[in-house]
Amino acid sequence: MSSEEKSGKEQTIFGKEKNPSSVEPKKLTLDSHLKFRCHPGVRCFTACCGGIKIVLTPYDILTLAKRLEIPAHEFLEQYTMPTYLEKTDMPGVMIKLQEDDNKCPFVTPGGCTVYKDRPTACRYYPVGMADFHEGGTRDANGIELESAEEKFYFIVREDHCKGFEEDKEWTVREWRADQGVDIRDEMNRGWLRLVMRRKSFGLQASLSEQAKRMFFMASTDLATFRKFVFESSFLDIYEIDEETIKKIKKDDIELMFFSFKYLAATLFGADGLKIKPEKVKEKVIQMKKQQDEAVLKSVKEYEELKAETARARKATGVVEK
């Protein structure tokens, strides 16, 4: 993709990486008004569906895979490519654009073929949201504190878009409801908080490869995550109530929310999942045993080194005083 094709169009989750020159410098509320409409009669129809980076949330992947009636792993292989999320080292996926025209594989001259289940990023345009709860605040010990969310909205007005010339007027609240953004926000909230929490730490301390693989698996392929929960020692380690077990066994939405909770606990030490007391005790015993073995090994190595040194001195005729 050329720099000209990418200029002013590339975006990440919820449009937060759009060219700043396209963002109107005015804070909006839910009751603020905008004039905008997109439909097949607009001259630029589907122009915004090419040369763009559409990052997918777990809920996007879930709904699109169901829409196409294929397993998540097939959807990922056929329609996505890897990326990193919000300038972090957390792995995610974005829509793989077609090589011939650099457009989304689901767009046609007549419009989006998966419109009802289109990704969250597509639904936001042209209204963006800034959420200043993203990083959170921390106390003197580095523990994240709960704080009220501070949100405002803004308009992204790009030169190629003719939707602003239409006569349809909305409030921001009405536009979001019409596009299904409110529902998507609720579905994506737990996952987005994980990304924003990671972003607040910066890149000083990177995630382990194992943590990255777990985050990617839980975020993109719920069928595999379900196998991990029910076909490994997971339920022997964590205290999970029977009602939750029943829900996540069959309900993909409940499993998705559970995956957010699991990732928050394992990656950031958040409350929500507890390890069974006997497993904690076993771990402590195991750690003590490993420490004892390490000490004994160090002592043995020291004694062997000492003996070797003594033999070497004796062989060379050096006598210790």
C-alpha positions in Angstrom: 0.0 0.0 0.0 1.4 3.4 -0.9 1.7 6.3 1.5 -0.9 8.2 -0.5 -3.4 5.4 -0.1 -2.8 5.2 3.6 -2.8 8.9 4.3 -5.8 10.1 6.3 -7.5 6.7 6.1 -5.6 4.3 8.3 -7.2 3.7 11.6 -7.0 1.2 14.5 -9.6 0.3 17.1 -12.5 2.8 17.1 -10.7 5.2 14.8 -8.2 6.4 17.4 -5.3 6.6 14.9 -7.0 8.7 12.3 -5.2 11.6 10.7 -5.6 14.4 13.3 -6.3 16.9 10.5 -9.6 15.0 9.9 -10.7 15.3 13.5 -12.8 18.4 14.2 -11.4 20.2 17.3 -14.7 20.3 19.1 -15.9 18.2 22.0 -19.4 16.8 21.6 -21.8 15.2 24.0 -24.5 12.6 23.4 -27.0 15.4 22.8 -24.8 17.2 20.2 -26.1 17.3 16.6 -24.5 16.2 13.4 -25.7 16.1 9.8 -24.6 12.9 8.1 -26.0 10.0 6.0 -24.4 7.2 4.1 -26.3 5.3 1.4 -25.7 3.9 -2.1 -26.7 7.2 -3.7 -23.8 9.0 -2.1 -21.0 9.6 -4.7 -18.3 8.3 -2.3 -20.2 5.1 -1.4 -17.8 2.4 -0.2 -14.8 4.7 -0.8 -14.0 4.5 2.9 -13.8 0.6 2.7 -10.4 0.6 1.1 -6.9 1.5 2.2 -8.0 1.2 5.8 -6.9 -0.8 8.9 -9.9 -2.5 10.5 -8.9 -4.1 13.8 -11.3 -6.7 15.0 -12.5 -7.2 18.6 -13.4 -10.6 20.0 -17.1 -9.9 19.5 -16.5 -8.9 15.8 -14.7 -12.2 15.2 -17.5 -14.1 17.0 -20.3 -12.5 15.0 -18.6 -12.6 11.6 -17.6 -16.2 11.9 -21.2 -17.1 12.8 -22.5 -15.0 9.9 -20.2 -16.8 7.5 -21.0 -20.2 9.2 -17.3 -21.1 9.5 -15.2 -21.9 12.6 -13.2 -18.9 14.0 -9.9 -20.4 13.1 -11.0 -20.7 9.4 -12.2 -17.1 9.5 -8.9 -15.9 10.9 -6.9 -17.8 8.3 -9.0 -16.6 5.4 -10.0 -13.1 6.2 -7.5 -11.6 8.7 -3.8 -10.9 9.2 -1.9 -10.3 12.5 -1.3 -6.9 14.0 -0.6 -5.3 17.4 -3.3 -3.5 19.4 -3.2 0.2 20.3 0.6 0.6 20.3 1.1 -2.3 22.6 2.8 -5.8 22.3 -0.6 -7.4 22.6 -1.4 -9.5 19.4 -4.6 -9.1 17.5 -6.0 -9.3 14.0 -7.2 -6.9 11.3 -9.2 -7.5 8.1 -7.0 -8.6 5.3 -7.6 -6.3 2.3 -7.9 -7.7 -1.2 -4.7 -7.5 -3.2 -6.3 -6.4 -6.5 -8.1 -3.3 -5.2 -6.9 -2.9 -1.5 -10.5 -3.0 -0.3 -12.3 -5.0 2.4 -13.2 -8.5 1.2 -16.8 -8.0 2.3 -17.5 -4.8 0.3 -19.1 -4.8 -3.2 -20.2 -1.9 -5.4 -23.6 -2.4 -3.9 -22.4 -2.1 -0.3 -21.2 -4.3 2.6 -22.2 -8.0 2.3 -22.0 -8.4 6.1 -23.5 -5.1 7.0 -25.7 -6.4 9.9 -22.6 -7.9 11.5 -20.0 -5.4 10.3 -17.0 -4.7 12.6 -17.2 -2.2 15.4 -14.6 0.1 13.8 -16.9 0.5 10.8 -19.9 1.4 12.9 -18.2 4.3 14.7 -17.5 6.4 11.6 -17.8 9.4 11.5 -18.3 9.8 15.2 -15.3 9.1 17.4 -15.1 8.7 21.1 -12.4 9.6 23.6 -12.3 7.7 26.9 -10.0 9.0 29.5 -10.5 6.1 31.8 -8.2 4.1 29.5 -5.1 4.1 31.6 -6.7 4.4 35.0 -4.9 5.9 38.0 -2.7 4.2 40.5 -2.0 4.5 44.2 1.5 4.7 45.8 1.9 1.0 45.5 1.0 0.9 41.8 -2.4 -0.6 42.4 -5.0 0.6 39.8 -7.8 2.7 41.3 -11.4 2.8 40.2 -12.3 6.2 38.8 -15.2 7.7 37.0 -15.0 7.5 33.2 -14.6 10.8 31.3 -15.8 10.5 27.8 -16.5 12.9 25.0 -17.3 12.5 21.3 -15.9 14.2 18.1 -16.5 14.2 14.4 -14.0 12.8 11.8 -14.6 14.7 8.6 -12.5 13.5 5.7 -12.3 15.3 2.3 -13.5 12.3 0.3 -16.6 11.7 2.4 -19.8 13.3 0.9 -22.1 11.9 3.6 -21.8 15.3 5.4 -23.6 16.9 2.4 -26.8 14.9 3.1 -29.7 16.5 4.9 -30.2 13.8 7.6 -29.7 15.3 11.1 -29.1 13.3 14.3 -27.9 13.6 17.8 -24.7 11.7 18.7 -26.9 9.5 20.9 -29.3 8.7 18.0 -26.5 8.0 15.6 -24.8 5.6 18.0 -28.0 3.7 18.6 -28.8 3.5 14.9 -25.4 2.0 14.2 -25.5 -0.4 17.1 -22.5 1.1 18.7 -23.9 1.1 22.2 -24.3 -2.7 22.1 -20.8 -3.1 20.7 -19.4 -0.9 23.4 -20.9 -3.1 26.0 -19.7 -6.3 24.4 -16.2 -4.9 23.9 -15.8 -3.1 27.2 -13.9 -5.8 29.1 -11.5 -6.6 26.3 -10.8 -2.9 25.5 -10.0 -2.3 29.2 -7.3 -5.0 28.9 -5.8 -3.3 25.9 -5.9 0.1 27.6 -4.5 -1.3 30.8 -1.6 -2.8 28.9 -1.1 0.5 27.1 -0.9 2.4 30.4 2.1 0.3 31.5 4.1 1.2 28.4 6.6 -1.1 26.7 9.1 -1.1 29.5 8.0 -4.6 30.7 7.0 -6.8 27.8 4.6 -9.7 28.0 6.0 -13.2 27.9 5.5 -15.2 24.7 3.2 -17.5 26.7 1.1 -14.6 27.8 0.9 -13.3 24.3 -0.2 -16.7 23.0 -2.9 -17.0 25.7 -4.2 -13.5 25.0 -4.4 -14.1 21.3 -6.1 -17.5 21.7 -8.7 -16.3 24.2 -9.4 -13.1 22.2 -9.8 -14.7 18.8 -10.9 -18.3 19.0 -13.5 -19.1 21.7 -13.9 -22.7 20.6 -10.2 -23.3 21.4 -10.5 -21.4 24.7 -13.5 -23.5 25.7 -11.4 -26.6 25.1 -8.7 -25.1 27.3 -11.2 -24.5 30.1 -12.9 -27.9 30.0 -10.3 -30.3 28.7 -7.3 -29.2 30.7 -6.6 -28.9 34.5 -8.2 -25.4 34.5 -11.3 -26.3 36.6 -9.1 -28.2 39.0 -7.0 -25.1 39.6 -9.6 -22.3 39.7 -12.7 -21.9 41.9 -15.5 -21.6 39.3 -19.1 -21.8 40.5 -21.5 -24.3 38.9 -23.7 -21.6 37.4 -20.8 -20.0 35.6 -19.6 -23.4 34.4 -23.0 -24.2 33.0 -23.2 -20.8 31.2 -19.7 -20.9 29.6 -20.1 -24.5 28.4 -22.9 -23.5 25.9 -23.1 -19.7 25.7 -20.4 -18.0 23.5 -21.2 -14.5 24.9 -20.8 -15.7 28.5 -17.6 -17.5 27.5 -16.3 -14.3 25.9 -17.0 -12.3 29.0 -15.3 -15.0 31.1 -12.2 -14.9 28.9 -11.9 -11.2 29.7 -12.0 -11.9 33.4 -9.5 -14.7 33.1 -7.1 -12.5 31.1 -7.4 -9.6 33.5 -6.6 -12.0 36.4 -3.7 -13.8 34.8 -2.1 -10.8 33.0 -2.7 -8.0 35.5 -3.5 -9.7 38.8 -7.1 -8.3 38.8 -9.7 -9.7 41.2 -12.3 -12.1 39.7 -10.7 -15.6 39.6 -9.4 -17.4 42.7 -7.1 -20.4 42.7 -8.3 -23.2 44.9 -6.6 -23.1 48.4 -5.1 -26.6 48.0 -3.5 -25.6 44.7 -2.0 -22.6 46.4 -0.6 -24.8 49.1 0.8 -27.3 46.5 2.4 -24.4 44.6 4.1 -23.1 47.8 5.4 -26.6 48.6 6.6 -27.0 45.0 8.4 -23.6 45.1 10.0 -24.4 48.5 11.2 -27.7 47.1 12.6 -26.1 44.0 14.4 -23.5 46.2 15.8 -26.2 48.5 17.0 -28.2 45.5 18.6 -25.0 44.0 20.4 -24.3 47.3 21.7 -27.9 47.6 22.8 -27.9 44.0 24.7 -24.6 44.6 26.4 -26.1 47.7 27.3 -29.3 45.8 28.7 -27.3 42.9 30.7 -25.1 45.3 32.2 -28.1 47.1 33.1 -29.7 43.7 34.8 -26.5 42.6 36.6 -26.2 45.9 37.8 -29.8 45.6 38.9 -29.3 42.0 40.8 -26.2 42.9 42.6 -28.1 45.7 43.6 -30.9 43.3 44.9 -28.3 40.8 47.0 -26.6 43.4 48.4 -30.0 44.6 49.3 -31.0 41.0 51.3 -27.8 40.5 53.0 -27.9 43.8 51.3 -24.9 45.3 50.7 -25.4 49.0 48.0 -23.4 50.8 49.2 -21.6 53.9 
